[in-house]
Amino acid sequence: MSVQDRVIRIIAEQAMIEPSDVSMTDTMQDLGIDSMGLVECIFALEEEFDIEVPFNANEPDSSDFDISSVASVVAGIESLIARQKD
């Protein structure tokens, strides 16, 4: 399973929808994921990929991790995985 598929599966679980209903252009808001759901998503992603996501739930706009869309989350996770291998 690709990184993208795994990220979409986790986001879909949080949104309580089918992964096939998640579009790469969707925002967390589009999917009905609130701030608590977002934090749960981040924790699930960290656990799934054994990484640390630089995300501050108290100040999401000033975080280094772009959560503006599903595509940006996938790209961010791929980047963190690549950095971890260095």
N, C-alpha and C positions, 0 to 999 in steps of 0.2 A: 504494500500500500504506500502510495507516495505521501510526501509531506503535506501536499495540498489536500489530499483525500482525508488524511488524519486530522488536519486542522478543521476542515469542513465538518467532519463527523463530530468533533468536540463542540464546535459552535452550534451545530444542529441540536445536539443533546441539550445544551443550555437553553436554546430557543424552543425546545420541545416540538421540533418539526423534523421532517425527513431530510437527510443530507441532500437529496435530489432537489429540495425546495430552496436550497441556499445558492445564491448567485455570487460570483466573485465581485460584483459591483455593489452588493448589498452592504449597508452600514449596520452596525450593531443595533441602532435604533430601528432600522427597517425590519429587523428580525425580532423586535420586541425585547431585546436584551437590555435590561436596566443596569445601573452602576454595580449593584450587587452581583448580578448575573455576569457582568464583565469580569469582576474580580474572580468569580468561580471559574470562568473561562481561562483566565491567566494562570490560575493554580493548576487547572487540568492540563494546560499546554506545557507548563513547566514540568509536571510529572510525566507526561507522555514522552517528551523529548529529552528529559533530564538536563534541562537548561534553566538559567535564571533570566527572567524577562525584566528588563529595566522599565518597570511601569509603576508609577505612584498613583494609587487609587484616589488619594486626597487631592492630587493635582494632575489629572489626566492630560490636560493640555500642555503641561510642561515636561511630560515624560519623553524619553528618547525613543519610545516605541510607538509607532504609528498604528492607531486602531481605527482609522477613518473608514476602512472598508475591509471586507473579507480578503481581498487581494493584498492589501497592505499588511494585514496580519500574517498571511502566508509568506510574503516576502520577508517580513521581519523575522519570522521563525527560521526560515531558510538561512538568513544572514547570521543569526545567532548560532545555528548549528555549524555553519562553515567556520565561524570564529572560534568555536569551541574545539574544532579539530586542529587548529594551528598550534 
